[in-house]
Amino acid sequence: MVVDYLKKGVLVGLGVSSMIKERAEKEFEKMQKDGESDIEEGKKLVTEWIESAEKQNEEFQKRAEAEVQKVLESFPLATKKDIDSIKDELKGSQGKRSKKDA
């Protein structure tokens, strides 16, 4: 369930990046048609918009991951570390029992 939300968040971020790129390219074409921009200026503008969108997407993903981590920590679930610790304790107690039985 939580993983689904995270996947949806990533897809939304990617969708937003794609939309911004498309919009930037259309805006550039319009500016070029109106004679407001040369090619190099337009490329620079599109690149800046794409970089901004990617940065926002990364920030969104970090916030989403932090929120998912908070949610997971609130569930009473054993972590891998907890399970490994229990395994180690069981191995140790089995070794002690074997020595007593001998």
C-alpha positions as CSV (number, residue, x, y, z in Angstrom):
1,M,0.0,0.0,0.0
2,V,2.7,2.5,1.0
3,V,4.9,1.4,-1.9
4,D,2.0,2.1,-4.3
5,Y,1.7,5.7,-3.0
6,L,5.5,6.1,-3.4
7,K,5.3,4.7,-7.0
8,K,2.4,7.1,-7.8
9,G,4.4,10.0,-6.4
10,V,7.4,9.2,-8.6
11,L,5.1,8.9,-11.6
12,V,3.5,12.2,-10.8
13,G,7.0,13.8,-10.6
14,L,8.0,12.3,-13.9
15,G,4.7,13.5,-15.5
16,V,5.2,17.0,-14.2
17,S,8.8,17.1,-15.6
18,S,7.5,15.9,-19.0
19,M,4.7,18.5,-19.0
20,I,7.1,21.3,-18.1
21,K,9.4,20.2,-20.9
22,E,6.6,20.1,-23.4
23,R,5.3,23.5,-22.2
24,A,8.8,25.0,-22.4
25,E,9.3,23.8,-25.9
26,K,5.9,25.2,-27.0
27,E,6.7,28.5,-25.3
28,F,10.0,28.6,-27.1
29,E,8.4,27.9,-30.5
30,K,5.9,30.7,-29.8
31,M,8.7,33.1,-28.8
32,Q,10.6,32.1,-31.9
33,K,7.6,32.7,-34.1
34,D,7.0,36.1,-32.6
35,G,10.6,37.0,-33.1
36,E,11.2,37.5,-29.4
37,S,14.0,35.0,-29.1
38,D,16.9,33.5,-30.9
39,I,17.7,29.8,-30.9
40,E,20.4,29.9,-28.3
41,E,18.4,31.9,-25.9
42,G,15.4,29.5,-26.3
43,K,17.6,26.5,-25.7
44,K,19.0,28.1,-22.6
45,L,15.5,28.8,-21.3
46,V,14.2,25.3,-22.0
47,T,17.3,23.8,-20.3
48,E,16.7,26.0,-17.2
49,W,13.1,25.0,-17.0
50,I,13.9,21.3,-17.3
51,E,16.7,21.6,-14.7
52,S,14.2,23.4,-12.4
53,A,11.6,20.7,-12.9
54,E,14.1,17.9,-12.3
55,K,15.3,19.6,-9.1
56,Q,11.7,20.0,-7.9
57,N,11.0,16.3,-8.7
58,E,14.0,15.2,-6.7
59,E,12.9,17.3,-3.7
60,F,9.4,15.9,-4.0
61,Q,10.8,12.3,-4.0
62,K,13.0,13.0,-0.9
63,R,10.0,14.4,1.0
64,A,7.8,11.5,-0.2
65,E,10.4,9.0,1.0
66,A,10.7,10.7,4.3
67,E,7.0,10.6,4.8
68,V,6.8,6.9,3.8
69,Q,9.6,6.2,6.3
70,K,7.6,7.9,9.1
71,V,4.5,5.9,8.2
72,L,6.5,2.6,8.2
73,E,8.1,3.5,11.5
74,S,4.7,4.0,13.1
75,F,3.6,0.4,12.2
76,P,4.5,-2.2,14.8
77,L,6.6,-4.2,12.4
78,A,10.0,-5.9,13.0
79,T,12.8,-4.5,10.9
80,K,15.5,-6.6,9.3
81,K,17.8,-5.5,12.0
82,D,15.3,-6.7,14.7
83,I,14.9,-10.1,12.9
84,D,18.7,-10.6,12.6
85,S,19.1,-9.8,16.3
86,I,16.5,-12.4,17.2
87,K,18.2,-15.0,14.9
88,D,21.5,-14.3,16.6
89,E,20.0,-14.7,20.1
90,L,18.3,-18.0,19.0
91,K,21.6,-19.3,17.6
92,G,23.3,-18.4,20.9
93,S,20.7,-20.0,23.1
94,Q,20.8,-23.2,20.9
95,G,24.5,-23.4,21.4
96,K,24.1,-23.1,25.2
97,R,21.4,-25.8,25.2
98,S,23.6,-28.1,23.2
99,K,26.5,-27.7,25.7
100,K,24.1,-28.5,28.6
101,D,22.7,-31.6,26.9
102,A,26.2,-33.0,26.3
